[in-house]
C-alpha cells in the first residue's frame, strides 16, 4: 500500500481523508476489512470530535468577548 508506505505519505493521506478524499479507503478495506474499517472510522470519529471542539472553543470565546463588551457598555 503506497499511500501509507512512509510517514510523510501517511500524514498527507490522513489529511486528505479529513478533507473528504476517501481514495485510500478501498485499499485499506482490501488489505484487512476489519482493521482497515476500524482504523478508518475511528480516525474519522476522532477528527470530527476534534474539529467540533475547535469550533465550539471559537464560539465560546466570541460569546465571552461579546458578553464582556455588553456589560461595559
C-alpha positions as CSV (number, residue, x, y, z in Angstrom):
1,X,0.0,0.0,0.0
2,X,1.9,3.0,-1.3
3,X,-0.3,5.6,0.4
4,X,0.9,4.6,3.8
5,X,4.4,3.4,3.0
6,X,6.2,6.4,4.7
7,X,5.3,8.7,7.5
8,X,5.1,11.7,5.1
9,X,2.6,9.9,2.8
10,X,0.6,8.7,5.7
11,X,0.2,12.2,7.1
12,X,-0.8,13.5,3.6
13,X,-3.4,10.8,3.1
14,X,-4.8,11.3,6.6
15,X,-5.3,15.0,5.9
16,X,-6.9,14.1,2.6
17,X,-9.3,11.7,4.3
18,X,-10.1,14.5,6.8
19,X,-11.0,16.8,3.8
20,X,-13.3,14.2,2.2
21,X,-11.0,12.4,-0.2
22,X,-11.5,8.7,0.5
23,X,-9.2,7.2,-2.1
24,X,-7.3,5.1,0.4
25,X,-10.5,3.5,1.9
26,X,-10.7,0.8,-0.8
27,X,-7.1,-0.3,-0.3
28,X,-7.4,-0.3,3.5
29,X,-10.5,-2.4,3.2
30,X,-8.9,-4.8,0.7
31,X,-5.8,-5.4,2.8
32,X,-7.7,-6.0,6.1
33,X,-11.5,-5.5,6.2
34,X,-11.7,-5.5,10.0
35,X,-8.6,-3.4,10.9
36,X,-9.0,-1.1,7.9
37,X,-12.6,-0.3,8.7
38,X,-11.8,0.1,12.4
39,X,-8.9,2.5,11.6
40,X,-10.8,4.4,9.0
41,X,-13.9,5.1,11.1
42,X,-12.1,5.6,14.3
43,X,-9.9,8.2,12.6
44,X,-12.9,10.0,11.1
45,X,-14.7,10.0,14.5
46,X,-11.6,11.4,16.3
47,X,-11.1,14.1,13.7
48,X,-14.8,15.1,13.7
49,X,-14.8,15.4,17.5
50,X,-11.6,17.4,17.4
51,X,-12.9,19.8,14.8
52,X,-16.2,20.3,16.6
53,X,-14.2,21.0,19.8
54,X,-12.2,23.7,17.9
55,X,-15.4,25.3,16.5
56,X,-17.0,25.2,20.0
57,X,-14.0,26.9,21.5
58,X,-14.1,29.7,18.9
59,X,-17.9,30.2,19.5
60,X,-17.5,30.2,23.3
61,X,-14.6,32.7,23.1
62,X,-16.6,35.0,20.9
63,X,-19.5,34.8,23.2
64,X,-17.3,35.7,26.2
65,X,-15.9,38.7,24.3
66,X,-19.5,39.9,23.4
67,X,-20.7,39.4,27.0
68,X,-17.8,41.5,28.4
69,X,-18.4,44.2,25.8
70,X,-22.2,44.4,26.5
71,X,-21.5,44.6,30.3
72,X,-19.1,47.5,29.8
73,X,-21.5,49.5,27.5
